[in-house]
Amino acid sequence: MAISYNAPRSPELGPLLFSIYVYDLTGYLQRSAKYVMYADDCAIVVSAYSKEEVCSNLERVILTLHWWFRVNNLLMSHKKTHFLQIRNFFLCRQLWNVLYI
């Protein structure tokens, strides 16, 4: 498969163009997740008070990401994608977090 889209590779311009390119993704994620973006990296945090709600939100986020990548002619790097599950045992109601990097 030939690559027909590419951004210039420079320490200053590349991250800026990436940020501009993915800016609209943040609007789609606001309802289901929080996000942190730095240069060309993105971390997505899904949290809720029940495991079922986390799973539901995470599924919504993954479907949104899949759609967004397809519409924008991008591929997600599965080698660079990681999941991390964190539970806070000190809260009265357990807070479930899933960090999607």
N, C-alpha and C positions, 0 to 999 in steps of 0.2 A: 504494500500500500504506500503510495507516494504521499508525502506531506506537501500540501498546497498552501498552508498558512504558517507563518513564522514571525516571531518578533525579533528585533535586533538584539544582539547579545552584548550588552554593555552594563557595567556595574550600576550606573545611574538610571539609564533609560529603561532597561528591561523590567525591573520591579514597578516602575511608574506605569508603564504600559499594561502590565499585568493587573495592577490595581484598578486602572480605568476599565479594563476589559471585564473584570469579574464584579464590578461594583453593583450591577443589577441583581446578581445572585443574592446579595444581602437582603434585598426586599422580599425575596421568596422564602428566606429562612426565618424571618423575624417572628412568625407565628409559632413555629415549632422548636426553635433552637436559638442559642446565643452563639456568637462567632467571634473569633479573634483572627485578624489578618495582619501579617507582617511580611513586607516585601512580597515574595512569591509563595508564601506558605499560608495555609488557612487551617484553623482548628475550630471545630464545631462542637458545642457542648449541648447535650440534651439532658434535661433534669426534670424530675417529677417526684411525687411522694409515694407512688406505687410502681412496682415493676411492670405492671400491665400498661400503665400510662407512658412509661419510658419506652416500652416496646412499640407502642402505637405511634408516639412522636418520632422515634428513630426510623420506623418504617416510612412515615411521611417524609422525613428528611432525605432518606435514601432514594425514594421515588422522585422527589423534587430534584435532587442532584443528578440522577440518571437522565431525567427529562432535560435539565439545563445543559448538561454536557452534550447531549445529542443535538439539541437545537443550535448550539454554538460550535458544532463540529470539533469537539474536544474529546479526548479519551482520558479517563481517570487512571492514574498509575496505581495499580493494585499493590505493587511492591512497596509503595510509599504510604499506603493507607493502613491505619492501625485503629483498633478499638481498645478502650480502657474503661473498665467498670469500677466505680467507686461508690461505697456505701458509707454513710455517716452514722455510726452507732450511737453517737451522743445526743442525737435529736430524739425527741419523744416519738415523732413519726419519722421513719427512715426516709432519707432523701436519696434517691437513686440518681446517679450521674453517669452518663456515657459520654466519653470524650472521643470524638471522631476526628482524626487528624488526617 
